[in-house]
Amino acid sequence: MRRIPRLYGRRRGIFLAISLILAVWIIFVFVFLPAPAPASSAPFPGTNSTDLLENSSTTGKSTTTLPSASAYIPLLFILEQADKNSFLLLKLLRCLRSVVATGHAPVNVIIISERKSFDLAESAIKRNVTSDKAKLRLSYLNLDDAVALSRDILGPIKSRLFPTARTTSTLSQTAFFLSTVLHQLLPFHNRVLYIDADTVFHSDIAGLYRQFDRFSDRNLFAAAYEQQPTYRHALATYRKSHPNTTFGSAPPGGNPDITLGSAPPGGNPDAMLGSAPPGGRSHPDTTLRSAPSGGNPGINSGVLLIDLNRLRRSAQFQAALQPDAIGNLTEKYSFADHLRGDQDLLTLWSFEYPHWFHVMPCEWNRQLCVRWKSKGYAEVFEAYHACSNRVMIYHANCNTRVPVK
């Protein structure tokens, strides 16, 4: 066996030691080092104990409720095991810094997490996210309580979408679907922004919240399209047996601002999104020639607007949450075990109930991941990924880098 020269091994050891020191220093600076408080006012009006969620016991069951916060924009994150994942906490801090740097609206940051993760996040946010302009309020919802309160719904959802998964579900797997039950977990809120921590705002969060004003009477959710051929791949079996389908195909005109189920501007009113285009396909599914125009490439849940009141009132939505209904969807679209959590279910719903969705322009969730470009979809990739509009929110999925202005 070839021996490594001693000098090389010593240099490698020094390099590794320096790298470790730098990593520890970065985490210390971003998380634990106090930041100067703003000059004009306290950065977190209302972060005392009365503003945080409290757990109460009634009839032997643990319940968690949020105080009413109509004056604040509700911004929700799920933060799991932040004490074991410092990079997740750093992403959250980066996101919240961008929120206060670009906007003036007061924001109620709702964190669903374990108590230990919330305490760590609260301390880090108070030290590192400050602004003379924006007001932040922190609210806490215990993750274990949230999952326990929703287990009757979340368990069957997970088992239908992931039938080959172990029967002993982990907390993280179940937490993937909490967006589908937020109308129950947040009884005092009418609407909520549900955001991934790996997002960075380049525009006022109030502009995102105003997307609710663009809802039709039947919309329940707002989201941007998936900007990769993710569901073109996931739907391979379905697309093979339904050669005229537009499900999984590239969107019309590079992710327009539309309501699914409505006719495209200037187009045939009978040719709604999700309907089959005239003619068939004779080319392989990895070529652009095979993609019908006006497709639905699927939903990306990294930036999700939810009208909680409408979810509570919608009998159709309540029926769609039933295990048999979800099982019918996965069977219909030959779809299971793709492990993207609530995004998979939202995408299937966008196929089946297109009127539930207001599709936001691509700039409100500019996804940076390009993973599928190198997985056999290079020719069609830009049809999904193109977005020439000025970016409002970057989504650094797949641990990608956010462009610097």
C-alpha positions in Angstrom: 0.0 0.0 0.0 1.3 3.4 -0.9 2.2 5.6 2.0 1.3 9.3 2.2 4.3 11.5 2.7 4.5 12.9 6.3 4.7 16.5 5.1 1.5 16.1 3.0 -0.3 14.5 5.9 0.7 17.4 8.2 -0.4 20.0 5.7 -3.7 18.3 5.3 -4.2 18.2 9.1 -3.5 21.9 9.3 -6.0 22.6 6.5 -8.7 20.6 8.2 -8.0 22.3 11.5 -8.3 25.8 9.9 -11.5 24.8 8.2 -13.1 23.6 11.4 -12.1 26.8 13.2 -13.7 28.9 10.4 -16.9 26.9 10.6 -17.2 27.3 14.3 -16.4 31.1 14.0 -19.2 31.6 11.4 -21.8 29.8 13.5 -20.7 31.8 16.6 -20.9 35.2 14.7 -24.3 34.5 13.1 -26.1 32.8 16.0 -24.6 33.8 19.3 -22.8 37.1 18.9 -25.1 39.9 20.0 -26.1 42.4 17.3 -26.6 46.1 18.1 -30.2 47.1 18.9 -32.0 49.6 16.7 -31.9 53.2 17.8 -35.6 54.1 17.7 -37.5 51.2 19.2 -37.2 47.6 20.6 -36.9 45.2 17.7 -39.5 42.7 19.0 -42.5 44.4 20.5 -44.5 41.6 22.1 -41.9 38.9 22.5 -42.8 38.4 26.1 -44.4 35.3 27.4 -48.0 36.6 26.8 -47.3 36.8 23.0 -46.0 33.2 22.7 -48.3 30.2 22.3 -49.1 28.5 25.5 -50.1 24.9 25.9 -53.2 24.2 28.0 -54.9 21.1 29.1 -58.6 20.5 28.5 -60.4 17.2 28.8 -57.1 15.5 29.1 -55.9 16.6 25.7 -53.1 19.0 24.9 -54.2 22.0 22.8 -52.3 24.8 21.3 -53.8 28.1 20.0 -52.4 31.3 18.6 -53.4 34.8 19.8 -55.3 36.9 17.2 -52.8 39.0 15.2 -54.8 40.7 12.5 -52.4 43.7 12.4 -49.5 41.5 11.6 -48.7 39.5 8.5 -48.6 35.8 9.7 -45.3 34.2 8.4 -45.0 30.5 9.3 -41.9 28.3 9.4 -41.4 24.7 10.5 -38.1 24.4 12.3 -37.2 20.9 13.3 -34.1 19.9 15.3 -32.4 23.2 14.9 -30.1 22.3 17.8 -28.7 19.5 15.6 -28.8 21.5 12.3 -27.1 24.9 12.7 -27.3 25.5 8.9 -31.1 25.4 9.1 -31.0 28.1 11.8 -28.6 30.2 9.7 -31.1 29.9 6.7 -33.9 31.1 8.9 -31.9 34.1 10.2 -30.9 35.0 6.6 -34.6 34.8 5.5 -35.8 37.0 8.4 -33.0 39.5 7.9 -34.2 39.8 4.3 -37.8 40.3 5.4 -37.0 43.2 7.7 -34.4 44.7 5.3 -36.9 44.9 2.4 -40.2 45.7 4.1 -42.0 47.8 6.7 -45.1 45.7 7.5 -45.3 44.2 11.0 -44.8 40.4 10.8 -45.9 37.7 13.2 -43.3 34.9 12.8 -45.0 31.6 13.8 -42.5 28.8 14.4 -43.7 25.2 14.6 -40.9 23.3 16.3 -39.7 21.5 19.4 -39.4 23.7 22.4 -35.6 23.4 22.4 -35.4 24.5 18.7 -37.7 27.4 19.3 -35.7 28.7 22.3 -32.5 28.5 20.2 -34.2 30.3 17.3 -35.8 33.0 19.6 -32.4 33.8 21.1 -30.7 33.9 17.7 -33.4 36.1 16.2 -33.3 38.6 19.0 -29.6 38.9 18.6 -29.3 39.0 14.8 -32.5 40.3 13.3 -33.0 43.9 14.0 -34.6 46.8 12.1 -35.7 50.4 12.7 -38.5 49.9 10.2 -40.2 46.5 10.6 -41.7 45.0 13.7 -41.4 41.3 14.4 -43.5 39.2 16.8 -42.6 35.6 17.6 -45.2 32.9 18.3 -44.6 29.3 19.0 -46.5 26.1 18.3 -45.2 22.8 19.7 -44.4 20.4 16.9 -45.3 17.3 18.9 -48.7 18.8 19.8 -49.3 19.9 16.2 -48.6 16.3 14.9 -50.6 14.7 17.7 -53.6 16.9 17.1 -53.5 16.1 13.4 -52.5 12.5 13.5 -55.8 11.1 12.3 -55.4 13.2 9.1 -51.6 13.2 8.6 -51.1 9.5 9.2 -53.3 8.3 6.4 -52.0 11.0 4.0 -48.4 9.8 4.6 -49.4 6.1 4.2 -51.2 6.7 0.9 -48.4 8.9 -0.6 -45.5 6.7 0.8 -47.0 3.2 0.9 -43.6 1.5 1.0 -42.3 3.6 4.0 -42.0 2.0 7.4 -45.2 1.9 9.4 -43.4 3.6 12.4 -43.4 7.1 10.9 -40.8 9.6 12.0 -41.8 13.0 13.2 -40.1 14.7 10.3 -42.0 12.6 7.7 -45.4 13.5 9.3 -44.4 17.2 9.7 -44.0 17.4 5.9 -47.8 17.6 5.6 -48.7 20.1 8.3 -49.6 22.7 5.6 -52.7 20.6 4.9 -54.0 21.0 8.5 -53.0 24.6 9.3 -56.7 25.6 9.2 -57.1 23.5 12.3 -53.9 24.4 14.1 -54.3 28.1 13.6 -58.0 28.7 14.6 -57.6 32.5 15.1 -55.9 33.2 11.8 -57.7 33.7 8.5 -54.7 33.5 6.2 -51.1 32.5 6.5 -47.8 32.7 4.5 -46.1 29.3 4.8 -42.4 29.8 3.7 -39.4 27.6 3.5 -36.4 28.8 5.6 -34.1 28.7 2.5 -35.8 31.7 0.9 -34.5 35.3 0.6 -36.8 38.3 0.1 -35.8 41.0 -2.4 -39.1 42.7 -2.1 -41.5 43.9 0.6 -43.4 40.9 2.2 -46.5 43.0 1.9 -46.4 42.6 -1.8 -46.4 38.8 -1.4 -49.4 39.1 1.0 -51.3 41.2 -1.5 -51.3 38.1 -3.8 -54.4 37.1 -1.7 -56.2 40.0 -3.4 -55.7 38.2 -6.7 -57.6 35.1 -5.6 -60.7 34.1 -7.4 -63.8 33.2 -5.3 -62.8 29.5 -5.5 -59.0 29.8 -4.8 -57.7 28.2 -1.6 -53.9 28.4 -2.2 -51.4 30.5 -4.1 -48.0 29.1 -5.2 -45.6 29.3 -8.1 -45.0 26.5 -10.5 -42.2 24.0 -10.0 -39.3 25.3 -12.1 -37.8 21.9 -13.0 -39.2 18.9 -14.8 -39.6 17.2 -11.4 -43.1 16.0 -12.0 -42.5 15.2 -15.7 -40.3 12.5 -14.2 -42.6 11.6 -11.3 -45.5 11.2 -13.7 -43.6 9.1 -16.3 -45.9 6.1 -15.9 -49.0 8.3 -16.1 -47.7 10.3 -19.1 -46.9 7.1 -21.0 -50.4 5.9 -20.7 -51.9 9.4 -21.3 -49.8 10.8 -24.2 -51.9 13.9 -24.6 -51.8 15.0 -21.0 -50.3 18.4 -20.1 -49.7 17.3 -16.5 -46.0 17.5 -15.9 -45.4 19.6 -19.0 -43.7 23.0 -19.1 -45.9 26.0 -18.3 -47.3 28.4 -20.9 -45.1 31.4 -21.5 -42.6 30.9 -18.6 -44.8 30.7 -15.5 -47.5 33.4 -16.0 -49.8 34.9 -13.3 -52.9 32.7 -13.8 -55.6 30.8 -12.0 -55.5 27.1 -12.9 -58.6 26.0 -14.9 -58.9 29.4 -16.6 -58.2 30.0 -20.3 -54.8 31.5 -21.1 -55.0 35.2 -22.2 -55.9 35.4 -25.9 -56.3 31.7 -26.1 -59.1 29.3 -26.8 -61.6 29.5 -23.9 -62.3 25.8 -24.3 -58.6 25.0 -23.9 -58.2 25.3 -20.2 -55.0 24.4 -18.4 -54.9 20.8 -17.6 -56.9 19.8 -20.7 -55.5 17.7 -23.4 -54.1 19.6 -26.5 -55.1 18.5 -30.0 -52.9 15.8 -31.5 -50.5 13.4 -29.9 -46.8 13.0 -29.3 -44.4 10.7 -31.0 -41.1 11.8 -29.5 -39.5 10.7 -26.2 -40.6 12.5 -23.1 -37.2 14.1 -22.5 -37.3 16.3 -25.6 -38.9 19.7 -25.9 -40.8 18.7 -29.0 -42.9 16.3 -26.9 -44.1 19.0 -24.5 -47.6 20.4 -25.2 -47.9 24.1 -24.5 -50.0 25.3 -21.6 -48.9 22.5 -19.2 -49.0 22.2 -15.5 -45.5 21.3 -14.3 -46.6 20.9 -10.7 -46.6 23.1 -7.6 -43.6 24.2 -5.6 -44.5 24.6 -1.9 -41.5 26.7 -0.9 -43.7 29.9 -0.9 -47.3 29.0 -0.2 -50.2 31.3 0.6 -53.2 29.6 2.3 -56.7 31.0 2.9 -57.4 29.2 6.1 -61.0 30.4 6.3 -61.8 28.9 2.9 -60.2 25.6 3.9 -62.5 25.4 6.9 -65.6 26.2 4.9 -64.8 24.0 1.9 -66.6 20.7 1.9 -64.7 19.6 -1.2 -61.4 20.2 0.6 -62.5 18.3 3.6 -63.5 15.4 1.4 -60.2 15.5 -0.5 -58.4 15.0 2.9 -60.0 11.6 3.4 -57.7 8.6 3.0 -59.7 7.0 0.2 -59.7 10.3 -1.8 -55.9 10.5 -1.5 -55.5 6.9 -2.4 -57.7 7.4 -5.5 -55.4 10.3 -6.6 -52.2 8.3 -6.2 -53.7 5.4 -8.1 -55.1 7.6 -10.8 -51.8 9.4 -11.5 -49.6 6.3 -10.8 -47.9 8.4 -8.1 -46.3 7.3 -4.9 -43.0 7.4 -2.9 -41.5 10.5 -4.4 -40.8 12.0 -1.0 -41.5 15.7 -1.4 -44.1 15.9 1.3 -46.9 18.3 1.0 -45.7 19.5 -2.4 -46.6 16.2 -3.9 -50.1 16.3 -2.5 -50.6 20.0 -3.6 -49.5 19.0 -7.1 -51.9 16.2 -7.3 -54.7 18.5 -6.1 -53.7 21.1 -8.8 -54.4 18.4 -11.4 -57.7 17.3 -9.9 -59.0 20.6 -8.5 -57.3 23.4 -10.6 -59.7 26.0 -9.3 -58.2 25.7 -5.8 -54.9 27.4 -7.0 -53.9 30.9 -7.9 -50.5 30.4 -9.7 -48.1 33.2 -8.8 -45.6 34.6 -11.3 -42.2 32.9 -11.2 -40.5 35.9 -9.5 -42.4 35.2 -6.2 -40.6 31.9 -5.9 -37.5 31.9 -8.0 -36.1 28.4 -7.5 -32.4 28.1 -7.9 -32.0 24.3 -8.0 -31.0 22.8 -11.3 -30.7 19.2 -10.3 -32.9 17.7 -13.0 -30.9 19.4 -15.8 -28.2 16.8 -15.5 -30.6 13.9 -15.1 -31.6 13.5 -18.7 -33.8 16.6 -19.1 -31.3 19.1 -20.4 -33.3 19.7 -23.6 -36.5 20.6 -21.9 -35.0 22.2 -18.8 -35.1 25.9 -19.7 -38.8 25.6 -20.7 -39.4 24.9 -17.0 -36.7 27.0 -15.4 -36.8 30.3 -17.4 -37.9 33.3 -15.5 -36.9 36.7 -16.9 -38.9 38.9 -14.4 -37.3 40.9 -11.6 -37.0 38.5 -8.7 -39.0 39.2 -5.6 -38.1 36.0 -3.6 -35.2 33.7 -4.2 -35.6 30.1 -3.1 -32.2 28.5 -2.6 -33.5 24.9 -2.7 -31.0 22.0 -3.1 -28.6 24.2 -0.9 -27.9 26.5 -3.8 -26.3 29.9 -3.5 -28.4 33.1 -3.7 -27.1 35.6 -6.2 -25.6 38.7 -4.7 -27.0 42.1 -5.9 
